[in-house]
Amino acid sequence: PHWTDGLGAGSGALEFDGVRSWVDCPDTARLELRDSLSVSAWFKVRQFDQSSQTLLAKGEAWRLQRQGEKGNLEFGVVGPETKGKNKAQLPSVASKRAVDDGQWHHVVGTYDGKRVALYLDGVEEGSVTASGPVAVNTAPVTIGDNAVSRGRFFNGWLEDARLYDRGLSPV
């Protein structure tokens, strides 16, 4: 990727070509967020042209990515168990709105130990009840791809990517 200036919601963004550009943040104990976590970023999709294109991921422990072949985003975690009508399903939430519209969007995926939720442009898109620790792995945190499933290259711009060691609330 390379830095661009003035394209993003703020002062600059990383541009990903959708072919072979990503950023790896080496695995450390501080990145093993077992009890709760939140990931956020500003992004603009140039093109969704392959399945599960990834904005941010720590292998399969957690990932913020294109929902399969759709124009929506999905945030999912591995390890926590779902409850109620979603029991035994992977704790995952997809946006209701498509994001491949050439516009800048802000996304937050969060797990607070009780539920997995996805927010898009400040609006909750959905949530699922889940509890338990997030899976541990040795994969790096990757921006623009998934280190465990390489080839899910993001095609667009990402800015202000953040990882928190807690579940963020809407207020």
C-alpha positions in Angstrom: 0.0 0.0 0.0 1.0 3.6 -0.2 0.0 6.8 1.5 -2.3 9.2 -0.2 -3.0 12.7 1.0 -6.4 14.4 1.1 -8.5 11.4 -0.1 -9.6 10.2 3.3 -11.9 11.4 6.1 -8.9 13.0 7.7 -5.4 13.9 6.6 -4.3 10.8 4.7 -5.1 7.1 4.0 -3.4 3.9 2.9 -4.3 2.9 -0.6 -4.6 -0.9 -1.2 -4.5 -2.1 -4.8 -6.6 -5.3 -4.3 -3.8 -7.4 -5.8 -0.9 -7.7 -3.4 -0.8 -5.0 -0.8 -1.3 -5.3 2.9 0.3 -4.4 6.2 1.2 -7.1 8.8 1.5 -6.1 12.5 3.6 -8.9 14.1 1.9 -11.0 16.7 2.6 -10.2 20.4 0.9 -11.2 23.6 -0.7 -7.7 23.7 -2.7 -8.6 20.5 -4.3 -11.7 22.1 -7.5 -10.0 23.1 -9.4 -12.8 24.7 -12.2 -11.2 26.7 -13.2 -8.2 24.6 -12.1 -6.2 21.6 -13.1 -3.6 19.2 -11.8 -2.7 15.7 -12.6 0.4 13.8 -11.5 2.2 10.6 -12.5 4.7 8.0 -12.6 3.1 4.6 -13.6 3.6 1.0 -14.1 0.6 -1.4 -12.7 1.1 -4.9 -14.0 -2.3 -5.9 -15.3 -5.5 -4.4 -14.0 -8.0 -6.9 -13.2 -11.1 -4.9 -14.8 -13.0 -2.0 -14.2 -12.0 1.6 -11.9 -9.0 0.9 -10.5 -8.1 4.3 -10.1 -4.7 6.0 -8.6 -5.9 9.3 -8.1 -9.4 10.7 -6.1 -11.5 13.2 -6.2 -14.7 11.2 -9.5 -16.3 12.0 -9.6 -15.2 15.6 -11.5 -12.1 14.4 -12.0 -10.4 11.1 -13.7 -7.4 9.5 -14.3 -8.3 5.9 -16.6 -8.2 2.9 -19.5 -10.6 3.5 -18.7 -13.3 1.0 -19.7 -12.1 -2.5 -22.0 -9.3 -1.2 -21.4 -5.6 -1.0 -21.8 -5.6 2.8 -19.3 -5.9 5.6 -19.1 -8.6 8.2 -17.4 -8.7 11.6 -16.9 -12.1 13.2 -15.0 -13.7 16.1 -14.0 -17.3 16.8 -14.2 -18.8 20.2 -17.2 -17.2 21.9 -20.4 -19.2 21.8 -23.7 -17.8 20.5 -26.9 -18.0 22.5 -30.6 -18.0 21.7 -31.8 -18.5 18.1 -28.2 -18.2 16.9 -26.8 -21.0 19.2 -24.0 -23.0 17.7 -23.4 -20.5 14.9 -20.2 -18.5 14.4 -20.6 -15.1 16.2 -20.8 -12.9 13.2 -22.7 -9.8 12.2 -23.2 -8.3 8.7 -24.1 -4.8 7.7 -27.6 -4.3 6.4 -26.3 -1.7 3.9 -23.8 -2.1 1.1 -20.6 -0.2 1.4 -19.2 -0.6 -2.1 -20.7 2.7 -3.1 -17.5 4.8 -3.6 -18.2 6.7 -0.4 -16.2 7.0 2.8 -17.6 5.0 5.7 -16.7 4.4 9.4 -17.0 0.9 10.7 -16.7 -0.5 14.2 -16.9 -4.2 15.1 -17.0 -5.0 18.8 -17.2 -7.9 21.2 -17.7 -7.0 24.9 -17.9 -10.5 26.3 -21.7 -10.6 26.0 -22.4 -9.8 22.4 -20.8 -9.2 19.0 -22.0 -6.0 17.2 -21.3 -4.1 14.0 -21.7 -0.3 13.6 -21.6 1.5 10.3 -21.5 5.3 10.1 -22.5 5.5 13.8 -25.6 3.2 13.4 -25.8 -0.3 14.8 -26.3 -2.7 11.9 -26.9 -5.7 14.1 -25.7 -7.8 17.0 -25.7 -11.4 18.3 -25.5 -12.6 21.9 -22.3 -14.5 22.5 -19.9 -15.2 25.4 -16.6 -16.9 26.1 -13.0 -16.1 25.2 -11.8 -15.2 21.7 -9.6 -17.9 20.1 -5.8 -17.5 20.3 -3.5 -17.7 17.3 0.0 -16.6 16.2 -1.2 -14.7 13.2 -0.3 -11.1 12.8 -2.9 -8.4 12.8 -3.3 -7.7 9.1 -4.6 -4.6 7.4 -5.9 -5.2 3.9 -5.7 -9.0 3.9 -6.0 -12.0 6.2 -2.7 -13.7 7.1 -4.3 -17.1 7.6 -6.3 -16.9 4.3 -4.0 -14.9 2.0 -5.4 -13.5 -1.1 -8.4 -11.6 0.4 -6.8 -8.3 -0.7 -8.8 -5.1 0.0 -9.2 -2.8 -3.0 -9.6 0.8 -1.8 -8.5 3.1 1.0 -8.2 2.6 4.8 -7.5 5.3 7.3 -7.3 5.5 11.1 -7.5 1.7 11.7 -7.7 1.0 15.4 -7.7 -2.0 17.7 -9.0 -1.6 21.3 -8.7 -4.1 24.2 -12.3 -3.5 25.2 -15.8 -3.6 23.8 -16.8 -0.1 22.8 -20.3 1.1 23.5 -22.3 3.4 21.3 -22.3 6.3 23.8 
